[in-house]
Amino acid sequence: MVWSTIFKPNGSKRSQKEKFDYIYLCGLEVEEPTGRELVQSVSQLEGQVIFAPGPRGLLIPKDRLEAIYDLHPILHVNESEAKAFQLVKRFLKLLRHFIRERGS
């Protein structure tokens, strides 16, 4: 059974964890104003999360990405998306290093 992200904010609370084989998260929906609620709802489910951040994945707030990564998802990205994420990661590492050097 697969849980897709047809999500209604402020939906009914579940009394027990529902089990699914796969839970698919779309980055566009995570980026929306209700994205935090979506991620919280998914964290209450049991199953393997598949996360497709998409080309706008870099626009998803950091706290939401971290919450998704805490679920140990399978990432569904194409080559250009993977390269973009890697470049940003390298840039942030260099920026942190630069700030530490300049701050000393």
Steps between C-alpha positions, in 0.01 A plus 500: 500500500630847413414824678507794263502859608136581448511703814239709676638729770335472839369158402375245746749358747577131478487295816773259388783495252385396157732267310589541134758340277599836354423864577567738211580864576510761226730798558245745359254403771766515771590852383138622539391690815342176628823307439597490868167335585548255213842393625364463854216283369740280305718457808199340671472233231695178479664415167790578270493868400589587142580870469513677164616855572486597133673795335371738767632283782757760594215737588358268765563641850795335675295386801263308274784337307666395825172353628463302176862380510438380858249256346785338298328540163593359165582809295351517153706755305632530150862574419465879477312516832765287669776725365317814615462364853867400505612844379295674769639268765857579391426873483358503854804313629732755338288787630515365858878468470528856364286639783712321763821634341368855478355487850833402658 
